[in-house]
Amino acid sequence: MTIAPLHIARAVLIAAAVSGFGVAALAPLMALTSAPAGWPLAAQLALALPLADLALYGQHRAMHTRALWRFHRRHHEDLHVTHATQQSRHPVDSLAGLLAPVPVLALAGIGAPAAALAAGLIEAWGHLIHARLRFALPGLVTPPFHHMHHEIIPAGETRRAANFGSLFTIFDHLFGTSRRPGRDWPVTGV
């Protein structure tokens, strides 16, 4: 598995943005936080991962709206979802995913190293959840859980897209978008 240069750039840009580049307007709000940037890296990461995942959950749901679907559709066109599906994106979709966590992490006061590490871990996990692997890790998005998101919903059925999370399942549970995977891999594509 290779990581595309765009995904490496994503981690670098998020780190740069969180460290102050491009978010100068957020500085007064950042001052209101208790400066997690001074915490140990592991503590910052423990805060950064769920915050970034929440931002990406919201961004992912937004990409499924009528207004933005044309930019996200490409990601759903693979008939056989694999780890490479993670990289199959329209540039607008990639940019939205790149920028979504930045204000959240900046407002939380997460340091650049923790932000970059969180971005890299979530990106790597994205490749894993698109692979055809079966395993269960309670509370985490796994390939069977995420493949349900790529399922084709037959015409006439009223169910909606589900399982938008990237790393944690909690946001799908909280916002009513969780659907349990079946025994068989779902039919995928658009």
N, CA and C of each residue as an Amber inpcrd file, in Angstrom:
protein
   570
   0.8510000  -1.1730000   0.0000000   0.0000000   0.0000000   0.0000000
   0.8970000   1.2370000   0.0000000   0.6020000   2.1630000  -0.8820000
   1.3620000   3.4090000  -0.9290000   0.4720000   4.5610000  -0.5010000
   1.0690000   5.5580000   0.0650000   0.3440000   6.7540000   0.4610000
   0.6180000   7.8110000  -0.6000000  -0.4370000   8.3120000  -1.2170000
  -0.2990000   9.3000000  -2.2810000   0.2860000  10.5960000  -1.7280000
   1.0340000  11.3200000  -2.5620000   1.5940000  12.6040000  -2.1220000
   0.5320000  13.5580000  -1.5860000  -0.6930000  13.5140000  -2.1410000
  -1.7530000  14.3970000  -1.6480000  -2.0430000  14.1220000  -0.1780000
  -1.9870000  12.8600000   0.2290000  -2.2860000  12.5190000   1.6120000
  -1.1430000  12.9240000   2.5500000   0.0800000  12.8540000   2.0670000
   1.2050000  13.3600000   2.8610000   1.0730000  14.8710000   2.9990000
   0.7260000  15.5300000   1.8950000   0.5340000  16.9810000   1.9270000
  -0.5850000  17.3510000   2.8860000  -1.6140000  16.5150000   2.9710000
  -2.7290000  16.7700000   3.8830000  -2.2410000  16.8810000   5.3140000
  -1.4400000  15.9350000   5.7480000  -0.9300000  15.9570000   7.1230000
  -0.0560000  17.1820000   7.3580000   0.7790000  17.5250000   6.3860000
   1.6620000  18.6980000   6.5210000   0.8380000  19.9800000   6.5790000
  -0.1700000  20.0960000   5.7010000  -0.9940000  21.3090000   5.6840000
  -1.8100000  21.4620000   6.9660000  -2.3380000  20.3620000   7.4730000
  -3.0910000  20.4470000   8.7230000  -2.1640000  20.8950000   9.8450000
  -0.9670000  20.3410000   9.8810000  -0.0090000  20.7550000  10.9150000
   0.3220000  22.2310000  10.7810000   0.5490000  22.6900000   9.5510000
   0.8680000  24.1020000   9.3320000  -0.3050000  24.9870000   9.7180000
  -1.5140000  24.5740000   9.3340000  -2.6930000  25.3840000   9.6300000
  -2.9320000  25.4750000  11.1290000  -2.8070000  24.3460000  11.8140000
  -3.0490000  24.3370000  13.2530000  -1.9820000  25.1380000  13.9910000
  -0.7670000  25.1700000  13.4480000   0.2910000  25.9150000  14.1290000
   0.1880000  27.4180000  13.9000000  -0.8040000  27.8630000  13.1520000
  -1.0200000  29.2970000  12.9950000  -1.1110000  29.7680000  11.5750000
  -0.5380000  29.0500000  10.6160000  -0.5960000  29.4470000   9.2180000
  -2.0220000  29.2770000   8.7040000  -2.6410000  30.3390000   8.2700000
  -3.9880000  30.2490000   7.7010000  -5.1200000  30.3350000   8.7040000
  -4.8240000  30.3590000   9.9920000  -5.8980000  30.4440000  10.9760000
  -5.6600000  31.6080000  11.9410000  -4.9770000  32.6250000  11.4830000
  -4.6910000  33.7750000  12.3480000  -5.9680000  34.3960000  12.8900000
  -7.0410000  34.3600000  12.1140000  -8.3030000  34.9460000  12.5590000
  -8.8730000  34.2020000  13.7600000  -8.4470000  32.9560000  13.9690000
  -8.9550000  32.1670000  15.0970000  -8.1560000  32.3860000  16.3760000
  -7.0780000  33.1580000  16.3080000  -6.1950000  33.3460000  17.4610000
  -6.9220000  33.7840000  18.7240000  -7.8550000  34.7710000  18.6580000
  -8.5450000  35.1570000  19.8980000  -9.3500000  34.0110000  20.5100000
  -9.9550000  33.1840000  19.6510000 -10.7130000  32.0520000  20.1680000
  -9.7900000  30.9820000  20.7250000  -8.6380000  30.7960000  20.0810000
  -7.6720000  29.8080000  20.5640000  -7.1690000  30.1760000  21.9480000
  -7.0950000  31.4660000  22.2380000  -6.6030000  31.9180000  23.5440000
  -7.5440000  31.5050000  24.6670000  -8.8080000  31.2010000  24.3360000
  -9.7790000  30.8090000  25.3470000  -9.5770000  29.3640000  25.8080000
  -8.8230000  28.5760000  25.0530000  -8.6100000  27.1790000  25.4310000
  -7.5310000  27.0930000  26.5040000  -7.3960000  25.9300000  27.1040000
  -6.4200000  25.7520000  28.1710000  -5.0700000  25.2760000  27.6450000
  -4.7590000  25.5960000  26.4040000  -3.4580000  25.3290000  25.7850000
  -3.0550000  23.8600000  25.7960000  -3.8680000  22.9830000  25.1900000
  -3.4420000  21.5900000  25.0840000  -2.1210000  21.4240000  24.3330000
  -1.6950000  22.4440000  23.5810000  -0.4180000  22.3420000  22.8630000
   0.7430000  22.0960000  23.8290000   0.5740000  22.4430000  25.0850000
   1.6080000  22.2000000  26.0870000   1.5070000  20.8380000  26.7480000
   0.4590000  20.0910000  26.4520000   0.2810000  18.7630000  27.0280000
   1.2450000  17.7750000  26.3740000   1.4430000  16.6090000  26.9880000
   2.2170000  15.5520000  26.3210000   1.5400000  15.1490000  25.0000000
   2.3370000  14.7120000  24.0580000   1.8300000  14.3610000  22.7300000
   0.6860000  13.3530000  22.8010000   0.8210000  12.3430000  23.6420000
  -0.2210000  11.3150000  23.7530000  -1.5490000  11.9170000  24.2220000
  -1.5030000  12.8550000  25.1530000  -2.7260000  13.5040000  25.6390000
  -3.3520000  14.3640000  24.5500000  -2.5140000  15.0950000  23.8160000
  -3.0310000  15.9010000  22.7130000  -3.6790000  15.0070000  21.6530000
  -3.0310000  13.8900000  21.3610000  -3.5550000  12.9680000  20.3610000
  -4.8820000  12.3710000  20.8140000  -4.9890000  12.0670000  22.1050000
  -6.2450000  11.5260000  22.6430000  -7.3940000  12.5090000  22.4680000
  -7.1100000  13.7890000  22.4790000  -8.1280000  14.8170000  22.2320000
  -8.2960000  15.0740000  20.7430000  -7.1950000  15.1000000  19.9970000
  -7.2360000  15.4320000  18.5700000  -7.9860000  14.3990000  17.7450000
  -7.8160000  13.1250000  18.0400000  -8.4480000  12.0850000  17.2110000
  -9.9750000  12.1810000  17.2060000 -10.6410000  12.2200000  18.3710000
 -12.1020000  12.3280000  18.3020000 -12.5730000  13.6720000  17.7470000
 -11.8510000  14.7610000  18.0300000 -12.2610000  16.0630000  17.4880000
 -12.1460000  16.0940000  15.9690000 -11.0270000  15.5930000  15.4440000
 -10.8460000  15.5420000  13.9900000 -11.8800000  14.6170000  13.3630000
 -12.1590000  13.4990000  14.0280000 -13.1350000  12.5550000  13.4890000
 -14.5360000  13.1620000  13.4670000 -14.8850000  13.9310000  14.4880000
 -16.1840000  14.6070000  14.4930000 -16.2790000  15.6060000  13.3320000
 -15.2200000  16.3620000  13.1140000 -15.2150000  17.3140000  11.9940000
 -15.3420000  16.5810000  10.6630000 -14.6390000  15.4730000  10.5210000
 -14.7050000  14.6980000   9.2790000 -16.0540000  14.0230000   9.1160000
 -16.6840000  13.6160000  10.2190000 -18.0450000  13.0630000  10.1550000
 -18.9920000  14.1100000   9.5570000 -18.9290000  15.3360000  10.0700000
 -19.7860000  16.4050000   9.5490000 -19.4920000  16.7160000   8.0960000
 -18.2160000  16.7540000   7.7460000 -17.8250000  17.0080000   6.3580000
 -18.3330000  15.8920000   5.4580000 -18.2190000  14.6510000   5.9000000
 -18.6500000  13.5060000   5.0920000 -20.1610000  13.5280000   4.8860000
 -20.9040000  13.8410000   5.9320000 -22.3710000  13.9470000   5.7690000
 -22.7260000  15.0670000   4.8140000 -22.0160000  16.1810000   4.9020000
 -22.2800000  17.3050000   3.9970000 -22.0240000  16.9080000   2.5490000
 -21.0100000  16.0680000   2.3140000 -20.6990000  15.6560000   0.9480000
 -21.8060000  14.7930000   0.3460000 -22.6820000  14.2700000   1.1830000
 -23.8000000  13.4630000   0.6870000 -25.0560000  14.2930000   0.4390000
 -24.9750000  15.5950000   0.5990000 -26.1250000  16.4440000   0.2890000
 -26.1930000  16.6640000  -1.2200000 -27.3480000  17.0520000  -1.6770000
 -27.5570000  17.2950000  -3.1050000 -26.5260000  18.2840000  -3.6600000
 -26.2130000  19.3130000  -2.8930000 -25.3000000  20.3620000  -3.3670000
 -23.8690000  19.8670000  -3.5490000 -23.4220000  18.9190000  -2.7360000
 -22.0170000  18.5070000  -2.7660000 -21.7750000  17.1010000  -3.3040000
 -22.8380000  16.3330000  -3.5200000 -22.6970000  14.9450000  -3.9450000
 -21.8540000  14.8060000  -5.2150000 -21.9720000  15.7470000  -6.1570000
 -21.2250000  15.6350000  -7.4140000 -19.7150000  15.5720000  -7.1670000
 -19.2700000  16.1280000  -6.0400000 -17.8460000  16.0920000  -5.7190000
 -17.4490000  14.8110000  -4.9710000 -18.3990000  14.1630000  -4.3330000
 -18.1150000  12.9740000  -3.5280000 -18.4450000  11.6830000  -4.2830000
 -19.2920000  11.7860000  -5.2790000 -19.7740000  10.6230000  -6.0280000
 -18.6200000   9.7390000  -6.5180000 -17.5590000  10.3610000  -6.9900000
 -16.4140000   9.6240000  -7.5310000 -15.8960000   8.5950000  -6.5170000
 -15.9030000   8.9380000  -5.2590000 -15.4340000   8.0440000  -4.2030000
 -16.3250000   6.8100000  -4.0770000 -17.5760000   6.9190000  -4.4940000
 -18.5310000   5.8140000  -4.3750000 -18.6740000   5.0030000  -5.6620000
 -17.9670000   5.3570000  -6.7030000 -18.1440000   4.6840000  -7.9920000
 -17.4480000   3.3290000  -8.0850000 -16.5080000   3.0310000  -7.1800000
 -15.8290000   1.7360000  -7.2320000 -16.8200000   0.6070000  -6.9850000
 -16.8510000  -0.3360000  -7.9140000 -17.7320000  -1.4900000  -7.7490000
 -17.1720000  -2.4850000  -6.7450000 -15.8550000  -2.4520000  -6.5590000
 -15.1900000  -3.3190000  -5.5870000 -14.3600000  -2.4150000  -4.6830000
 -14.8950000  -2.1030000  -3.5230000 -14.2210000  -1.2130000  -2.5850000
 -12.9550000  -1.8970000  -2.0750000 -11.8310000  -1.1870000  -2.2070000
 -10.5420000  -1.6820000  -1.7290000  -9.8240000  -0.5300000  -1.0410000
  -8.6290000  -0.8020000  -0.5080000  -7.8680000   0.2670000   0.1380000
  -7.6250000   1.4330000  -0.8190000  -7.5590000   1.1790000  -2.1230000
  -7.3260000   2.2390000  -3.1060000  -8.5220000   3.1870000  -3.2300000
  -9.6960000   2.7470000  -2.8020000 -10.8860000   3.6020000  -2.8560000
 -10.6760000   4.8620000  -2.0210000  -9.8590000   4.7680000  -0.9860000
  -9.5770000   5.9270000  -0.1380000  -9.0050000   7.0780000  -0.9610000
  -8.2540000   6.7640000  -2.0150000  -7.6180000   7.8000000  -2.8250000
  -8.4670000   8.2340000  -4.0090000  -9.5670000   7.5550000  -4.2530000
 -10.4210000   7.8740000  -5.3990000 -11.3570000   9.0140000  -5.0160000
 -10.9080000  10.2300000  -5.2300000 -11.6670000  11.4040000  -4.7930000
 -11.5390000  12.5420000  -5.8010000 -12.5920000  13.3340000  -5.8660000
 -12.5690000  14.5840000  -6.6240000 -11.7100000  15.5690000  -5.8160000
 -10.9780000  16.4710000  -6.4710000 -10.1500000  17.4260000  -5.7270000
 -10.9200000  18.2540000  -4.6920000 -12.1690000  18.6050000  -4.9750000
 -12.9650000  19.3750000  -4.0060000 -13.2470000  18.5290000  -2.7660000
 -13.5320000  17.2570000  -2.9630000 -13.7690000  16.3450000  -1.8420000
 -12.4930000  16.2070000  -1.0050000 -11.3500000  16.0570000  -1.6770000
 -10.0730000  15.9600000  -0.9610000  -9.7850000  17.2290000  -0.1690000
 -10.0180000  18.3740000  -0.7790000  -9.7650000  19.6450000  -0.1080000
 -10.6880000  19.8240000   1.0990000 -11.9520000  19.4470000   0.9480000
 -12.8910000  19.5480000   2.0680000 -12.4440000  18.6730000   3.2310000
 -11.9870000  17.4530000   2.9250000 -11.4880000  16.5650000   3.9700000
 -10.2040000  17.0710000   4.6020000  -9.4020000  17.7370000   3.8140000
  -8.1600000  18.3200000   4.3130000  -8.4440000  19.4460000   5.2970000
  -9.3990000  20.2970000   4.9710000  -9.6450000  21.5010000   5.7640000
 -10.6100000  21.3090000   6.9330000 -11.4790000  20.3210000   6.8730000
 -12.5240000  20.1630000   7.8990000 -11.9790000  20.1290000   9.3310000
 -10.9200000  19.3800000   9.6200000 -10.4500000  19.3210000  11.0120000
  -9.6900000  20.5650000  11.4770000  -9.2030000  21.3850000  10.5560000
  -8.3040000  22.4790000  10.9310000  -8.9050000  23.4340000  11.9600000
 -10.0970000  24.0230000  11.7130000 -10.5980000  24.9690000  12.7290000
 -10.9090000  24.3000000  14.0660000 -11.3720000  23.0620000  14.0210000
 -11.7010000  22.3500000  15.2620000 -10.4420000  22.1180000  16.0870000
  -9.3910000  21.6260000  15.4410000  -8.1420000  21.3630000  16.1620000
  -7.4820000  22.6630000  16.6120000  -7.5760000  23.6900000  15.7790000
  -6.9920000  24.9840000  16.1550000  -7.7200000  25.5740000  17.3570000
  -9.0560000  25.5330000  17.3370000  -9.8290000  26.0650000  18.4610000
  -9.5620000  25.2900000  19.7460000  -9.2800000  24.0020000  19.6030000
  -8.9920000  23.1870000  20.7810000  -7.5740000  23.4110000  21.2900000
  -6.7490000  24.0980000  20.5170000  -5.3860000  24.3690000  20.9390000
  -4.4330000  23.2080000  20.7590000  -4.7620000  22.2990000  19.8500000
  -3.9010000  21.1360000  19.5940000  -2.6300000  21.6140000  18.8810000
  -1.4930000  21.1170000  19.3100000  -0.2170000  21.4710000  18.6820000
  -0.0640000  20.8330000  17.3130000   0.8120000  21.4220000  16.5070000
   1.0300000  20.9510000  15.1390000   1.4800000  19.4880000  15.0720000
   2.3960000  19.0320000  15.9220000   2.7970000  17.6170000  15.8240000
   1.6270000  16.6610000  16.0750000   0.8020000  16.9630000  17.0660000
  -0.3440000  16.0930000  17.3650000  -1.3660000  16.1550000  16.2390000
  -1.5850000  17.3440000  15.6740000  -2.5260000  17.4850000  14.5710000
  -2.0610000  16.6910000  13.3570000  -0.7650000  16.7800000  13.0450000
  -0.2160000  16.0380000  11.9070000  -0.2980000  14.5310000  12.1500000
  -0.0100000  14.1050000  13.3670000  -0.0760000  12.6830000  13.6910000
  -1.5180000  12.1810000  13.6040000  -2.4610000  12.9610000  14.1180000
  -3.8760000  12.5810000  14.0320000  -4.3050000  12.4650000  12.5770000
  -3.9110000  13.4420000  11.7450000  -4.2670000  13.4040000  10.3170000
  -3.6790000  12.1650000   9.6480000  -2.4380000  11.8600000   9.9540000
  -1.8020000  10.6830000   9.3670000  -2.4490000   9.3830000   9.8060000
  -2.7980000   9.2870000  11.0920000  -3.4480000   8.0720000  11.5920000
  -4.8310000   7.8840000  10.9820000  -5.5960000   8.9650000  10.8820000
  -6.9370000   8.8690000  10.3000000  -6.8400000   8.5230000   8.8210000
  -5.8730000   9.0860000   8.1280000  -5.6760000   8.7620000   6.7080000
  -5.3120000   7.2930000   6.5340000  -4.3930000   6.7890000   7.3430000
  -4.0130000   5.3760000   7.2630000  -5.2000000   4.4780000   7.5980000
  -5.9650000   4.8680000   8.6110000  -7.1610000   4.0920000   8.9860000
  -8.1610000   4.0990000   7.8370000  -8.2330000   5.1970000   7.0980000
  -9.1240000   5.2700000   5.9350000  -8.7900000   4.2160000   4.8920000
  -7.5120000   3.9520000   4.6910000  -7.1220000   2.8880000   3.7620000
  -7.5570000   1.5330000   4.3120000  -7.3960000   1.3340000   5.6010000
  -7.7590000   0.0660000   6.2230000  -9.2630000  -0.1950000   6.1370000
 -10.0890000   0.7990000   6.4050000 -11.5410000   0.5580000   6.4250000
 -12.1320000   0.3610000   5.0310000 -11.3690000   0.6990000   4.0030000
 -11.8320000   0.4260000   2.6480000 -11.3510000  -0.9360000   2.1410000
 -10.4500000  -1.5940000   2.8730000  -9.9470000  -2.9130000   2.4820000
 -11.0050000  -3.9690000   2.7840000 -10.8720000  -5.1160000   2.1460000
 -11.8060000  -6.2280000   2.4000000 -11.2240000  -7.1360000   3.4770000
 -11.2630000  -6.6380000   4.6900000 -10.7870000  -7.3850000   5.8480000
 -11.9320000  -7.4900000   6.8450000 -12.0360000  -8.6150000   7.5020000
 -13.0800000  -8.7780000   8.5120000 -12.4450000  -8.8470000   9.8930000
 -12.7850000  -7.8720000  10.7190000 -12.3850000  -7.8930000  12.1160000
 -13.3090000  -6.9430000  12.8580000 -13.3770000  -7.1040000  14.1570000
 -14.2290000  -6.2540000  14.9880000 -13.3760000  -5.6010000  16.0630000
 -13.5170000  -4.3100000  16.2050000 -12.8970000  -3.5510000  17.2880000
 -13.9900000  -2.6340000  17.8330000 -14.5840000  -2.9900000  18.9660000
 -15.7010000  -2.1960000  19.4840000 -15.3670000  -0.7060000  19.5720000
 -16.2790000   0.1010000  19.0400000 -16.1350000   1.5490000  19.0830000
 -15.3660000   2.1440000  17.9270000 -14.7240000   1.2970000  17.1290000
 -13.9660000   1.7940000  15.9820000 -14.6370000   1.3900000  14.6800000
 -14.5220000   2.2490000  13.6770000 -15.0180000   1.9310000  12.3450000
 -14.1150000   0.8340000  11.7800000 -14.7230000  -0.2380000  11.2890000
 -13.9960000  -1.3570000  10.7030000 -14.4350000  -1.5050000   9.2450000
 -13.7250000  -2.3020000   8.4550000 -14.1340000  -2.4490000   7.0600000
 -15.5960000  -2.8870000   6.8780000 -16.0970000  -3.9050000   7.5890000
 -17.5050000  -4.2490000   7.3800000 -18.4590000  -3.0820000   7.6990000
 -18.1550000  -2.3360000   8.7500000 -18.9930000  -1.1880000   9.1240000
 -18.9700000  -0.1400000   8.0210000 -17.7840000   0.1950000   7.5210000
 -17.6910000   1.2530000   6.5110000 -18.1820000   0.7940000   5.1430000
 -18.0100000  -0.4660000   4.8140000 -18.5060000  -0.9350000   3.5150000
 -20.0130000  -0.7690000   3.4110000 -20.7210000  -0.8000000   4.5390000
 -22.1700000  -0.5410000   4.5130000 -22.4440000   0.8760000   4.0020000
 -21.5150000   1.7760000   4.2350000 -21.6680000   3.1440000   3.7500000
 -21.6300000   3.1910000   2.2220000 -20.8640000   2.3060000   1.6240000
 -20.7160000   2.2730000   0.1630000 -21.7770000   1.4130000  -0.5150000
 -22.6940000   0.8440000   0.2530000 -23.7170000  -0.0340000  -0.2900000
 -24.6340000   0.7160000  -1.2560000 -24.9800000   0.0460000  -2.3430000
 -25.9710000   0.6070000  -3.2700000 -27.3360000   0.4210000  -2.6280000
 -28.0970000   1.4960000  -2.5590000 -29.4580000   1.4250000  -2.0240000
 -30.3980000   1.3250000  -3.2180000 -31.0800000   0.1770000  -3.3630000
 -31.9420000  -0.0140000  -4.5320000 -33.0270000   1.0580000  -4.6440000
 -33.3830000   1.3860000  -5.8850000 -34.4410000   2.3720000  -6.1410000
 -35.7120000   1.9440000  -5.4330000 -36.3930000   2.8990000  -4.8560000
 -37.6370000   2.6300000  -4.1630000 -37.4770000   2.3700000  -2.6790000
 -36.2620000   2.0650000  -2.2230000 -36.0460000   1.8550000  -0.7940000
 -35.8600000   3.1910000  -0.1070000 -36.3720000   3.2900000   1.1060000
 -36.3450000   4.5660000   1.8190000 -35.1400000   4.7340000   2.7310000
 -34.3530000   3.7010000   2.9350000 -33.2060000   3.8690000   3.8320000
 -32.1950000   4.8340000   3.2150000 -31.4810000   5.4790000   4.0770000
 -30.5080000   6.4920000   3.6570000 -29.0920000   6.0020000   3.8910000
 -28.1510000   6.7330000   3.3290000 -26.7430000   6.4110000   3.5530000
 -26.4580000   6.3980000   5.0520000 -25.5430000   5.5540000   5.4510000
 -25.2240000   5.3860000   6.8720000 -23.7150000   5.2290000   7.0390000
 -23.2990000   5.1800000   8.2860000 -21.9160000   4.8710000   8.6510000
 -20.9210000   5.8490000   8.0180000 -21.0340000   7.1060000   8.4020000
 -20.1900000   8.1710000   7.8590000 -18.8600000   8.3200000   8.5860000
 -18.7320000   7.7230000   9.7560000 -17.5280000   7.8990000  10.5670000
 -16.2630000   7.4200000   9.8880000 -15.1510000   8.0220000  10.2700000
 -13.8470000   7.6410000   9.7250000 -13.0710000   6.7630000  10.6980000
 -13.2040000   7.0280000  11.9780000 -12.3940000   6.3350000  12.9820000
 -13.2510000   5.7420000  14.1000000 -14.1340000   6.5570000  14.6710000
 -14.9730000   6.1040000  15.7830000 -16.4270000   5.9520000  15.3270000
 -17.1160000   4.9380000  15.8670000 -18.5270000   4.7200000  15.5190000
 -19.4670000   5.5990000  16.3450000 -18.9670000   6.2230000  17.3920000
 -19.8220000   6.9690000  18.3210000 -20.6460000   8.0550000  17.6350000
 -20.0830000   8.7300000  16.6490000 -20.8140000   9.8250000  16.0180000
 -21.9710000   9.2960000  15.1640000 -21.7880000   8.1500000  14.5260000
 -22.8940000   7.5250000  13.8030000 -23.9890000   7.0990000  14.7760000
 -23.6020000   6.6010000  15.9420000 -24.6010000   6.2090000  16.9430000
 -25.3280000   7.4400000  17.4940000 -24.5820000   8.4850000  17.8210000
 -25.1810000   9.7020000  18.3860000 -26.1390000  10.3950000  17.4230000
 -25.7960000  10.3940000  16.1390000 -26.5950000  11.1320000  15.1660000
 -27.5360000  10.2420000  14.3560000 -27.6940000   8.9910000  14.7890000
 -28.6820000   8.1020000  14.1780000 -28.3440000   7.6380000  12.7700000
 -27.0720000   7.5690000  12.4280000 -26.6900000   7.1410000  11.0780000
 -25.9420000   5.8070000  11.0880000 -26.0150000   5.0810000  12.1820000
 -25.3140000   3.8080000  12.2880000 -26.1830000   2.6760000  11.7390000
 -25.5630000   1.7880000  10.9650000 -26.2490000   0.5860000  10.4920000
 -25.2720000  -0.5720000  10.6270000 -25.7380000  -1.6540000  11.2330000
 -24.8880000  -2.8260000  11.4520000 -24.5940000  -3.5260000  10.1320000
 -23.3640000  -3.9590000   9.9640000 -23.0370000  -4.7060000   8.7500000
 -23.6440000  -6.1060000   8.7950000 -23.9430000  -6.6240000   7.6080000
 -24.4430000  -7.9920000   7.5170000 -23.2950000  -8.9790000   7.4240000
 -23.6370000 -10.2380000   7.2020000 -22.6030000 -11.2800000   7.0760000
 -21.8590000 -11.1710000   5.7550000 -22.5600000 -10.7630000   4.7050000
 -21.9590000 -10.6850000   3.3800000 -21.5450000  -9.2560000   3.0780000
 -20.5410000  -9.1130000   2.2140000 -20.1330000  -7.7820000   1.7710000
 -21.2730000  -7.1960000   0.9550000 -21.6250000  -5.9310000   1.1610000
 -22.7160000  -5.3270000   0.3940000 -22.2950000  -5.0840000  -1.0540000
 -23.2950000  -4.9640000  -1.9350000 -23.0450000  -4.5650000  -3.3160000
 -22.7390000  -3.0760000  -3.2850000 -21.6250000  -2.6860000  -3.8810000
 -21.1840000  -1.2950000  -3.7990000 -21.1330000  -0.6500000  -5.1770000
 -21.0660000   0.6550000  -5.1830000 -21.0280000   1.4510000  -6.4050000
 -22.0660000   2.5410000  -6.3300000 -22.3180000   3.1850000  -7.4520000
 -23.3180000   4.2710000  -7.4870000 -24.5200000   3.7860000  -8.2530000
